[in-house]
Structure formats: C-alpha cells, structure tokens
Amino acid sequence: MQELENLGLNKNEITVYILALRMGISTAKRIAALAGMPRSTTYDVLESLKGKGLISTFTKDKKQYFQANKPKVLLEQLKEKGNIAARIVPELEKIQGTIIE
C-alpha cells in the first residue's frame, strides 16, 4: 500500500502491519512465517510498529503475542503531528529570512 509508505512506514512495516490486522492476535513466529522474513527482523519491525502506536503486545503463558491497533490510530497520529506543526510554525516564521552573521 503506497499510502502507508507515504505516511512513513517502510515495506517491512507495511507487510507486518497488514498481516497483524488480518490475523488479529498472533505470535512473532507466525507473523514471520507468513511475511517470509527472519524472526529477528520481524521482532525489530514489530518493535518499530509498537513505537509508532500501531501494534500492542501482551504475554500469556510466558509467550508474547502481538495485535494490530485500530487503523484510526494513524489518523490520530496525523492530527497530533498537525497540532505540533501548527504550534511551531509561528516561531519558524519569525526566524525565516533572518541572517546570521
């Protein structure tokens, strides 16, 4: 999905996120098998997605499970980025065009 790439996800993140959405709750081993990538890479990608708020984890019977968060999280993140940009733009405009000597 090119749109997800435009939102800042790389190809591995997109693959894993889409699989997690389709699967519901799963292990990294199962996701790795379906994604066709090494388990260590899958763990790295899952941690990256977790850091972006797109994946949640929980442990059951000493086994870690992963679950995609609702896709609306993407929209909430974009709104927050827009809010941050709106707050800093006035300060950036004040310094635009000033010369440092």
N, CA, C and O of each residue as an XYZ file, in Angstrom:
404
protein
N       0.832     -1.195      0.000
C       0.000      0.000      0.000
C       0.872      1.252      0.000
O       1.507      1.586      1.000
N       0.887      1.916     -1.113
C       1.692      3.125     -1.269
C       1.294      4.192     -0.249
O       2.143      4.955      0.212
N       0.039      4.246      0.096
C      -0.432      5.264      1.040
C       0.244      5.120      2.392
O       0.594      6.121      3.018
N       0.435      3.875      2.856
C       1.109      3.666      4.139
C       2.577      4.069      4.058
O       3.145      4.570      5.028
N       3.175      3.851      2.916
C       4.554      4.283      2.727
C       4.627      5.809      2.768
O       5.569      6.375      3.323
N       3.642      6.461      2.185
C       3.585      7.925      2.217
C       3.414      8.453      3.639
O       3.768      9.598      3.924
N       2.875      7.629      4.526
C       2.708      8.019      5.929
C       3.942      7.700      6.772
O       3.951      7.933      7.980
N       4.982      7.167      6.129
C       6.230      6.966      6.840
C       6.573      5.539      7.214
O       7.575      5.309      7.891
N       5.766      4.570      6.789
C       6.079      3.173      7.079
C       6.935      2.613      5.954
O       6.735      2.937      4.783
N       7.902      1.757      6.326
C       8.699      1.108      5.287
C       7.993     -0.172      4.838
O       6.961     -0.547      5.394
N       8.552     -0.834      3.836
C       7.886     -2.004      3.251
C       7.697     -3.141      4.263
O       6.644     -3.777      4.286
N       8.698     -3.396      5.087
C       8.559     -4.442      6.102
C       7.482     -4.086      7.123
O       6.695     -4.945      7.521
N       7.444     -2.830      7.543
C       6.417     -2.391      8.492
C       5.025     -2.547      7.888
O       4.096     -2.986      8.566
N       4.884     -2.194      6.630
C       3.586     -2.321      5.961
C       3.161     -3.783      5.908
O       2.020     -4.117      6.228
N       4.079     -4.648      5.506
C       3.780     -6.079      5.414
C       3.336     -6.630      6.763
O       2.313     -7.307      6.859
N       4.106     -6.340      7.796
C       3.803     -6.873      9.127
C       2.518     -6.272      9.676
O       1.709     -6.988     10.267
N       2.316     -4.978      9.494
C       1.104     -4.338      9.996
C      -0.147     -4.902      9.324
O      -1.135     -5.196      9.997
N      -0.106     -5.053      8.003
C      -1.260     -5.610      7.278
C      -1.530     -7.043      7.739
O      -2.683     -7.421      7.950
N      -0.477     -7.834      7.893
C      -0.660     -9.207      8.394
C      -1.275     -9.197      9.789
O      -2.197     -9.962     10.074
N      -0.766     -8.337     10.644
C      -1.296     -8.266     12.020
C      -2.764     -7.840     12.016
O      -3.558     -8.347     12.808
N      -3.124     -6.924     11.141
C      -4.533     -6.522     11.031
C      -5.403     -7.707     10.616
O      -6.484     -7.924     11.163
N      -4.914     -8.462      9.645
C      -5.686     -9.591      9.119
C      -5.788    -10.736     10.125
O      -6.805    -11.426     10.183
N      -4.731    -10.935     10.915
C      -4.659    -12.092     11.791
C      -5.312    -11.870     13.154
O      -5.722    -12.832     13.804
N      -5.411    -10.651     13.584
C      -5.889    -10.409     14.947
C      -4.734    -10.569     15.913
O      -3.801     -9.767     15.901
N      -4.784    -11.580     16.738
C      -3.729    -11.846     17.719
C      -2.832    -12.952     17.174
O      -3.310    -13.979     16.691
N      -1.505    -12.720     17.263
C      -0.581    -13.715     16.735
C       0.772    -13.616     17.416
O       1.057    -12.655     18.131
N       1.595    -14.617     17.184
C       2.967    -14.608     17.671
C       3.886    -14.057     16.580
O       3.532    -14.023     15.402
N       5.061    -13.633     17.001
C       6.052    -13.147     16.029
C       6.459    -14.268     15.089
O       6.702    -14.033     13.905
N       6.532    -15.480     15.610
C       6.919    -16.625     14.784
C       5.940    -16.811     13.627
O       6.353    -17.024     12.487
N       4.663    -16.730     13.917
C       3.630    -16.909     12.885
C       3.652    -15.748     11.886
O       3.529    -15.954     10.679
N       3.807    -14.543     12.398
C       3.876    -13.371     11.516
C       5.091    -13.482     10.601
O       4.999    -13.217      9.402
N       6.233    -13.878     11.174
C       7.459    -14.024     10.389
C       7.275    -15.050      9.280
O       7.703    -14.834      8.146
N       6.640    -16.162      9.611
C       6.422    -17.215      8.608
C       5.555    -16.712      7.463
O       5.860    -16.957      6.296
N       4.490    -16.018      7.789
C       3.592    -15.508      6.744
C       4.220    -14.362      5.951
O       3.953    -14.197      4.761
N       5.058    -13.572      6.629
C       5.703    -12.445      5.955
C       6.908    -12.895      5.128
O       7.379    -12.169      4.252
N       7.397    -14.095      5.415
C       8.568    -14.590      4.702
C       9.835    -13.856      5.075
O      10.715    -13.656      4.238
N       9.931    -13.452      6.343
C      11.133    -12.756      6.797
C      11.665    -13.425      8.057
O      10.912    -14.086      8.772
N      12.955    -13.260      8.336
C      13.517    -13.861      9.543
C      12.800    -13.357     10.803
O      12.334    -12.219     10.856
N      12.724    -14.220     11.802
C      12.029    -13.860     13.029
C      12.681    -12.652     13.704
O      11.987    -11.799     14.257
N      14.017    -12.579     13.659
C      14.700    -11.439     14.288
C      14.299    -10.128     13.614
O      14.093     -9.119     14.288
N      14.191    -10.141     12.300
C      13.737     -8.952     11.565
C      12.300     -8.622     11.935
O      11.942     -7.458     12.118
N      11.486     -9.659     12.041
C      10.073     -9.458     12.397
C       9.953     -8.814     13.772
O       9.147     -7.902     13.960
N      10.748     -9.278     14.735
C      10.725     -8.661     16.069
C      11.110     -7.189     15.987
O      10.476     -6.350     16.626
N      12.141     -6.865     15.210
C      12.549     -5.466     15.051
C      11.419     -4.631     14.460
O      11.148     -3.522     14.920
N      10.767     -5.171     13.443
C       9.664     -4.459     12.788
C       8.495     -4.292     13.760
O       7.897     -3.218     13.836
N       8.172     -5.348     14.500
C       7.081     -5.262     15.484
C       7.384     -4.205     16.541
O       6.493     -3.456     16.941
N       8.626     -4.140     16.994
C       9.005     -3.123     17.983
C       8.892     -1.724     17.393
O       8.464     -0.796     18.078
N       9.270     -1.567     16.140
C       9.139     -0.280     15.472
C       7.667      0.127     15.376
O       7.315      1.274     15.654
N       6.819     -0.813     14.984
C       5.378     -0.537     14.890
C       4.784     -0.261     16.261
O       3.884      0.567     16.398
N       5.279     -0.944     17.258
C       4.820     -0.696     18.629
C       5.178      0.729     19.040
O       4.371      1.426     19.655
N       6.391      1.158     18.696
C       6.813      2.524     18.994
C       5.989      3.571     18.279
O       5.865      4.701     18.753
N       5.426      3.204     17.143
C       4.573      4.116     16.375
C       3.111      4.023     16.807
O       2.249      4.712     16.262
N       2.843      3.165     17.788
C       1.477      3.034     18.303
C       0.569      2.175     17.448
O      -0.649      2.208     17.622
N       1.135      1.404     16.525
C       0.309      0.614     15.622
C       0.150     -0.844     16.065
O      -0.721     -1.555     15.564
N       0.980     -1.278     16.992
C       0.946     -2.658     17.485
C       0.940     -2.646     19.006
O       1.610     -1.823     19.632
N       0.190     -3.551     19.588
C       0.197     -3.763     21.037
C       0.683     -5.180     21.308
O       0.575     -6.065     20.460
N       1.219     -5.373     22.504
C       1.690     -6.699     22.889
C       1.124     -7.090     24.240
O       0.758     -6.239     25.051
N       1.058     -8.390     24.464
C       0.735     -8.914     25.783
C       1.357    -10.296     25.903
O       1.675    -10.941     24.904
N       1.523    -10.733     27.131
C       2.129    -12.032     27.397
C       1.094    -12.945     28.020
O       0.359    -12.555     28.928
N       1.051    -14.171     27.513
C       0.136    -15.186     28.043
C       0.893    -16.508     28.044
O       1.464    -16.910     27.030
N       0.892    -17.169     29.178
C       1.607    -18.442     29.318
C       3.058    -18.319     28.862
O       3.565    -19.169     28.131
N       3.717    -17.246     29.303
C       5.128    -16.980     29.004
C       5.420    -16.805     27.515
O       6.569    -16.927     27.092
N       4.409    -16.527     26.736
C       4.560    -16.330     25.297
C       4.055    -14.925     24.951
O       3.009    -14.490     25.434
N       4.814    -14.231     24.112
C       4.438    -12.879     23.732
C       3.562    -12.898     22.480
O       3.865    -13.569     21.494
N       2.478    -12.147     22.552
C       1.540    -12.044     21.440
C       1.479    -10.600     20.963
O       1.712     -9.662     21.725
N       1.162    -10.450     19.698
C       1.089     -9.134     19.067
C      -0.278     -8.956     18.432
O      -0.885     -9.902     17.930
N      -0.743     -7.713     18.468
C      -2.048     -7.389     17.896
C      -1.989     -5.983     17.310
O      -1.493     -5.054     17.947
N      -2.498     -5.838     16.098
C      -2.551     -4.515     15.472
C      -3.586     -3.653     16.188
O      -4.681     -4.112     16.513
N      -3.219     -2.406     16.424
C      -4.185     -1.466     16.971
C      -5.119     -1.018     15.851
O      -4.840     -1.224     14.669
N      -6.207     -0.414     16.236
C      -7.184      0.030     15.248
C      -6.544      0.997     14.251
O      -5.739      1.844     14.638
N      -6.893      0.875     12.991
C      -6.311      1.756     11.971
C      -6.532      3.242     12.231
O      -5.774      4.071     11.728
N      -7.547      3.592     13.002
C      -7.794      5.008     13.302
C      -6.631      5.643     14.051
O      -6.528      6.868     14.114
N      -5.749      4.815     14.620
C      -4.553      5.334     15.292
C      -3.735      6.172     14.310
O      -3.167      7.195     14.693
N      -3.672      5.746     13.050
C      -2.944      6.515     12.033
C      -3.502      7.927     11.911
O      -2.744      8.894     11.834
N      -4.807      8.042     11.894
C      -5.451      9.353     11.777
C      -5.164     10.207     13.010
O      -4.888     11.401     12.895
N      -5.232      9.593     14.179
C      -4.950     10.320     15.421
C      -3.513     10.825     15.443
O      -3.256     11.943     15.891
N      -2.576     10.011     14.962
C      -1.173     10.425     14.919
C      -0.983     11.590     13.966
O      -0.236     12.521     14.266
N      -1.650     11.548     12.817
C      -1.532     12.650     11.860
C      -2.124     13.936     12.428
O      -1.575     15.016     12.213
N      -3.229     13.832     13.146
C      -3.820     15.014     13.769
C      -2.859     15.610     14.788
O      -2.701     16.828     14.863
N      -2.219     14.747     15.572
C      -1.269     15.228     16.577
C      -0.078     15.904     15.917
O       0.383     16.943     16.390
N       0.426     15.330     14.833
C       1.531     15.957     14.102
C       1.103     17.302     13.553
O       1.884     18.254     13.557
N      -0.141     17.389     13.076
C      -0.661     18.664     12.586
C      -0.745     19.696     13.688
O      -0.448     20.870     13.466
N      -1.147     19.270     14.876
C      -1.205     20.176     16.031
C       0.182     20.681     16.400
O       0.357     21.860     16.705
N       1.164     19.793     16.371
C       2.535     20.185     16.685
C       3.035     21.192     15.649
O       3.630     22.211     15.998
N       2.788     20.896     14.383
C       3.217     21.800     13.316
C       2.562     23.180     13.476
O       3.214     24.209     13.300
N       1.280     23.185     13.807
C       0.566     24.454     13.978
C       1.169     25.277     15.118
O       1.186     26.507     15.059
N       1.660     24.601     16.147
C       2.261     25.312     17.288
C       3.637     25.882     16.944
O       4.002     26.948     17.440
N       4.405     25.187     16.102
C       5.764     25.664     15.848
C       5.891     26.572     14.628
O       6.879     27.296     14.505
N       4.929     26.549     13.739
C       5.017     27.368     12.521
C       5.178     28.854     12.842
O       6.014     29.501     12.212
N       4.432     29.434     13.780
C       4.634     30.859     14.064
C       6.074     31.193     14.484
O       6.610     32.226     14.085
N       6.694     30.326     15.282
C       8.080     30.558     15.692
C       9.027     30.443     14.500
O       9.966     31.227     14.369
N       8.777     29.471     13.639
C       9.617     29.298     12.466
C       9.481     30.479     11.509
O      10.454     30.894     10.879
N       8.269     31.014     11.406
C       8.059     32.170     10.534
C       8.804     33.392     11.048
O       9.263     34.218     10.259
N       8.929     33.515     12.378
C       9.659     34.651     12.958
C      11.134     34.629     12.569
O      11.746     35.681     12.391
N      11.697     33.445     12.440
C      13.126     33.364     12.137
C      13.415     33.259     10.644
O      14.564     33.388     10.221
N      12.381     33.025      9.850
C      12.589     32.910      8.405
C      13.138     34.198      7.840
O      12.603     35.280      8.083
N      14.203     34.069      7.090
C      14.778     35.224      6.425
C      15.726     36.044      7.287
O      16.314     37.012      6.807
N      15.883     35.669      8.554
C      16.855     36.384      9.373
C      18.239     35.898      9.014
O      18.448     34.716      8.740
N      19.161     36.803      9.019
C      20.534     36.481      8.613
C      21.380     36.295      9.851
O      21.312     37.071     10.804
N      22.176     35.251      9.810
C      23.137     35.012     10.895
C      24.508     35.422     10.371
O      24.962     34.944      9.332
N      25.150     36.307     11.104
C      26.478     36.765     10.666
C      27.525     36.268     11.610
O      28.709     36.543     11.419
